[in-house]
Amino acid sequence: MLQRLPALTVVLWTVCLALSFGEPVRAAEARPNPWPTGSSPGLTALAKAAEQNRYAYVFFWKTEGEATQRKREVFDAALATLGDRADAISVCVAAPEEKPTVDAFKVSRAPMPLVLAIAPNGAVTKAWPLDFQAATAGEGIVSDGAASCMKALQGNKIVLVSVQNSMTSHAGEALEAAAGFLADPRFAQAAEGVVLDPADPAEATFLASLKVSPTTDKAITVLLAPPGNPVATFVGAVSTATIVAKVTDAKSGCCPDGKCGPGQCCPGGKCGPTQKSSAKGVSK
Amino acid sequence: MNLGSLVWRELLERKAQMLTVAFGIILGITTLIAIRTISFYSEKAVARELDSLGANVLVLPKSVSLQDYYAADMHDEVIPEEYVMRLTMSDLQGVDNLSPKLCVPVTIADRKYSLTGILPKSEFQAKAAWAGAGIFSRPIGCGAIDMGDAPPEEDKKTLARKRVIKDLAADEILIGADVAARQKISEGDSLTLLGQVFTVVAVLPETGTVDDSRIFAHLHTVQDLSKSGEVVNCIEIVGCCKEIAAGLVEGVNTLLPDAKVVTVKQVVDTQITLNRMMERLSQIFLAIIVLVGGAGIANAISANVSERRREIGTLMALGAESWLIQRIFLSKALLLGLIGGGGGYVIGTILAVTLGPRLAGVPVMPMPGLALWALVISVGVALAASFIPAWRASQLDPVATFRET
């Protein structure tokens, strides 16, 4: 019986995951194309790249000058090094037919030339205003987990990242808490859940940026707020009430990280005791 | 004839001389009161602004000289609006919020106001998440965290306090308290500015700053209506104190080498320097009052004593005591001091209230406490300056004064 325990845990974990997250966001999962086709050449090219699960690197430019030409050469050379992982798209922001593309990203007033790396799910994974360099081109390609989080964050949503697998303890409680939070009517429209396997090598860099060890033996839940702030990290068991308390605290509190801020928060640099984090069971 | 009528008749006897002396005192006290009143409200406004904003950074055109923080965006020089995007998409830490502004003059019922274009946060907020995967490693900023689910109806009046607004439609405006009061505009009213009809979505609470005389609209609308192009006069950055100390300003300088980057601390230092200069100036005027006013009074009373030697002698021969003679001249000086102090306070206050908002860009109110101060100074100077001539008069020998004729 004991020998079957790991296999049983995997089955239970999978069932629990499926039940808890109505539509679990998983890496490399089939997703609807984020871009409409036919409205503009740029968006059509983006839709094509997304359909083929490839990244799109969009080169936005305004006027054809020497600087633009030089940057375009760098861009073309850099994209060549990325091979079939990314498509190169060129968009002139002054062209009337590209207005839908420009409006989609609100880049009409951006410094030009501007290069955006866009994941297949539609998330902008990196922007290079003015100074696109071939050496940093690869930074635009991120893991599926990071892209999922970025997509939600860019939609001004908070993200609950559940890092767990069959080997982590308290996985069920953590998932249940996350599901409870995501089902809460106060947060349902403004929050998304992402599940990551700590042992997935593709997510190692992303997990490292979240300060989560790939060898963790406890389930970890990370709460991210726009634009990408890790607001809280819950190690092991956590309850929906604790997550809600942390979110409420961060929304209303002035010193989310225990630091005093300017203006509306803590004038004079002194935080009142009631303004500091009141969420219990939070390790940060 | 009592002492009062004696003094009054003595004053009216040489009207031109007394008017000149009184005018000297009034002039000095007027200047002193005006400077002190304007300085007081200027310092108060800076302190209030600093308290409400905390640490802040201003990005301005290089050629703009920073004289006054409140009017920092009221100039003809511009910087490209794209600087906002550069800041938003940069990996600079400690930028909590951004507020670009473009000011153009507008006229409502023959009064000039500043139509200030502001960029709502929704225009650039998402771009903060374009900085790549490294964004997850950044420390949490210093302000309240945006947890996505903002209240459905944002209180736009918070612009006055937070400097940043979340959403603002192209045909919406926010009105400063002073504009609303003078033009009798309230929320929901329509207002035509530069040929476009706007809806007033909020009347901002009074701040005591130049913002009370502003009308806020969407930056892109103001740019289009004024045909200014994609430019702004200034970008206000709400920065975190810690990061400002750790080099945020240097980071912004590196990112925007063609702009001038100043912190509010620098602005406040400039203002404090200006206030200190005003303070020194008022001290100089005080010295001038003491020297010139005092000398004038002393001279007038001395001349008066010389001219009235015979009358003084007659009074003393009739039994007047030295103290009475002294009181006559000291009372005359006291009256001059009271007229000078009172008149100086009234005129100085009127000047400060009318000229203060133009000179310092802050509303100025009368300071009744300064009235006592003005009276004490002018009366003190007048009494001190006339003490010796009055004492000399009281020491005159009546017999000697009769022999002189």
HADDOCK unambig.tbl for C-alpha pairs under 7 A between the chains (distance, minus, plus):
assign (segid A and resid 109 and name CA) (segid B and resid 81 and name CA) 6.67 0.50 0.50
assign (segid A and resid 109 and name CA) (segid B and resid 82 and name CA) 5.50 0.50 0.50
assign (segid A and resid 110 and name CA) (segid B and resid 82 and name CA) 5.00 0.50 0.50
assign (segid A and resid 110 and name CA) (segid B and resid 85 and name CA) 5.65 0.50 0.50
assign (segid A and resid 111 and name CA) (segid B and resid 82 and name CA) 5.11 0.50 0.50
assign (segid A and resid 111 and name CA) (segid B and resid 85 and name CA) 6.94 0.50 0.50
assign (segid A and resid 111 and name CA) (segid B and resid 86 and name CA) 6.86 0.50 0.50
assign (segid A and resid 124 and name CA) (segid B and resid 130 and name CA) 5.76 0.50 0.50
assign (segid A and resid 125 and name CA) (segid B and resid 130 and name CA) 5.89 0.50 0.50
assign (segid A and resid 125 and name CA) (segid B and resid 132 and name CA) 5.06 0.50 0.50
assign (segid A and resid 125 and name CA) (segid B and resid 133 and name CA) 6.86 0.50 0.50
assign (segid A and resid 126 and name CA) (segid B and resid 130 and name CA) 5.04 0.50 0.50
assign (segid A and resid 126 and name CA) (segid B and resid 131 and name CA) 5.33 0.50 0.50
assign (segid A and resid 126 and name CA) (segid B and resid 132 and name CA) 4.23 0.50 0.50
assign (segid A and resid 127 and name CA) (segid B and resid 89 and name CA) 6.96 0.50 0.50
assign (segid A and resid 127 and name CA) (segid B and resid 130 and name CA) 5.53 0.50 0.50
assign (segid A and resid 127 and name CA) (segid B and resid 131 and name CA) 6.03 0.50 0.50
assign (segid A and resid 129 and name CA) (segid B and resid 86 and name CA) 6.75 0.50 0.50
assign (segid A and resid 140 and name CA) (segid B and resid 132 and name CA) 6.66 0.50 0.50
assign (segid A and resid 142 and name CA) (segid B and resid 133 and name CA) 6.96 0.50 0.50
assign (segid A and resid 154 and name CA) (segid B and resid 126 and name CA) 5.17 0.50 0.50
assign (segid A and resid 154 and name CA) (segid B and resid 129 and name CA) 6.12 0.50 0.50
assign (segid A and resid 156 and name CA) (segid B and resid 148 and name CA) 4.89 0.50 0.50
assign (segid A and resid 157 and name CA) (segid B and resid 148 and name CA) 4.83 0.50 0.50
assign (segid A and resid 158 and name CA) (segid B and resid 147 and name CA) 6.06 0.50 0.50
assign (segid A and resid 158 and name CA) (segid B and resid 148 and name CA) 6.03 0.50 0.50
assign (segid A and resid 190 and name CA) (segid B and resid 148 and name CA) 5.87 0.50 0.50
assign (segid A and resid 190 and name CA) (segid B and resid 149 and name CA) 5.39 0.50 0.50
assign (segid A and resid 209 and name CA) (segid B and resid 136 and name CA) 5.81 0.50 0.50
assign (segid A and resid 209 and name CA) (segid B and resid 137 and name CA) 5.03 0.50 0.50
assign (segid A and resid 210 and name CA) (segid B and resid 136 and name CA) 6.23 0.50 0.50
assign (segid A and resid 210 and name CA) (segid B and resid 137 and name CA) 6.44 0.50 0.50
assign (segid A and resid 225 and name CA) (segid B and resid 146 and name CA) 6.67 0.50 0.50
assign (segid A and resid 225 and name CA) (segid B and resid 147 and name CA) 5.60 0.50 0.50
assign (segid A and resid 226 and name CA) (segid B and resid 146 and name CA) 6.26 0.50 0.50
assign (segid A and resid 226 and name CA) (segid B and resid 147 and name CA) 6.69 0.50 0.50
assign (segid A and resid 226 and name CA) (segid B and resid 148 and name CA) 6.81 0.50 0.50
assign (segid A and resid 227 and name CA) (segid B and resid 128 and name CA) 5.89 0.50 0.50
assign (segid A and resid 227 and name CA) (segid B and resid 129 and name CA) 4.65 0.50 0.50
assign (segid A and resid 228 and name CA) (segid B and resid 129 and name CA) 6.43 0.50 0.50
assign (segid A and resid 228 and name CA) (segid B and resid 135 and name CA) 5.74 0.50 0.50
assign (segid A and resid 228 and name CA) (segid B and resid 136 and name CA) 5.26 0.50 0.50
assign (segid A and resid 229 and name CA) (segid B and resid 136 and name CA) 5.93 0.50 0.50
assign (segid A and resid 229 and name CA) (segid B and resid 138 and name CA) 6.90 0.50 0.50
assign (segid A and resid 229 and name CA) (segid B and resid 140 and name CA) 5.73 0.50 0.50
assign (segid A and resid 230 and name CA) (segid B and resid 136 and name CA) 6.51 0.50 0.50
assign (segid A and resid 250 and name CA) (segid B and resid 144 and name CA) 6.80 0.50 0.50
assign (segid A and resid 250 and name CA) (segid B and resid 145 and name CA) 5.90 0.50 0.50
assign (segid A and resid 251 and name CA) (segid B and resid 144 and name CA) 6.34 0.50 0.50
assign (segid A and resid 251 and name CA) (segid B and resid 145 and name CA) 5.73 0.50 0.50
assign (segid A and resid 251 and name CA) (segid B and resid 146 and name CA) 6.59 0.50 0.50
assign (segid A and resid 251 and name CA) (segid B and resid 147 and name CA) 5.98 0.50 0.50
assign (segid A and resid 252 and name CA) (segid B and resid 144 and name CA) 6.91 0.50 0.50
assign (segid A and resid 253 and name CA) (segid B and resid 144 and name CA) 6.25 0.50 0.50
assign (segid A and resid 254 and name CA) (segid B and resid 143 and name CA) 6.08 0.50 0.50
assign (segid A and resid 254 and name CA) (segid B and resid 144 and name CA) 4.97 0.50 0.50
assign (segid A and resid 255 and name CA) (segid B and resid 142 and name CA) 6.63 0.50 0.50
assign (segid A and resid 255 and name CA) (segid B and resid 143 and name CA) 6.97 0.50 0.50
assign (segid A and resid 255 and name CA) (segid B and resid 144 and name CA) 6.87 0.50 0.50
assign (segid A and resid 256 and name CA) (segid B and resid 144 and name CA) 6.81 0.50 0.50
assign (segid A and resid 257 and name CA) (segid B and resid 140 and name CA) 6.26 0.50 0.50
assign (segid A and resid 259 and name CA) (segid B and resid 142 and name CA) 6.31 0.50 0.50
assign (segid A and resid 260 and name CA) (segid B and resid 142 and name CA) 6.21 0.50 0.50
assign (segid A and resid 261 and name CA) (segid B and resid 142 and name CA) 4.41 0.50 0.50
assign (segid A and resid 261 and name CA) (segid B and resid 143 and name CA) 5.45 0.50 0.50
assign (segid A and resid 261 and name CA) (segid B and resid 240 and name CA) 5.80 0.50 0.50
assign (segid A and resid 261 and name CA) (segid B and resid 241 and name CA) 6.58 0.50 0.50
assign (segid A and resid 262 and name CA) (segid B and resid 53 and name CA) 6.07 0.50 0.50
assign (segid A and resid 262 and name CA) (segid B and resid 54 and name CA) 4.13 0.50 0.50
assign (segid A and resid 262 and name CA) (segid B and resid 55 and name CA) 5.76 0.50 0.50
assign (segid A and resid 262 and name CA) (segid B and resid 143 and name CA) 6.95 0.50 0.50
assign (segid A and resid 262 and name CA) (segid B and resid 240 and name CA) 6.20 0.50 0.50
assign (segid A and resid 262 and name CA) (segid B and resid 241 and name CA) 6.64 0.50 0.50
assign (segid A and resid 263 and name CA) (segid B and resid 52 and name CA) 4.98 0.50 0.50
assign (segid A and resid 263 and name CA) (segid B and resid 53 and name CA) 4.04 0.50 0.50
assign (segid A and resid 263 and name CA) (segid B and resid 54 and name CA) 4.65 0.50 0.50
assign (segid A and resid 264 and name CA) (segid B and resid 52 and name CA) 6.80 0.50 0.50
assign (segid A and resid 264 and name CA) (segid B and resid 162 and name CA) 6.65 0.50 0.50
assign (segid A and resid 265 and name CA) (segid B and resid 143 and name CA) 6.44 0.50 0.50
assign (segid A and resid 265 and name CA) (segid B and resid 144 and name CA) 6.97 0.50 0.50
assign (segid A and resid 267 and name CA) (segid B and resid 51 and name CA) 6.14 0.50 0.50
assign (segid A and resid 267 and name CA) (segid B and resid 52 and name CA) 6.84 0.50 0.50
assign (segid A and resid 267 and name CA) (segid B and resid 54 and name CA) 6.36 0.50 0.50
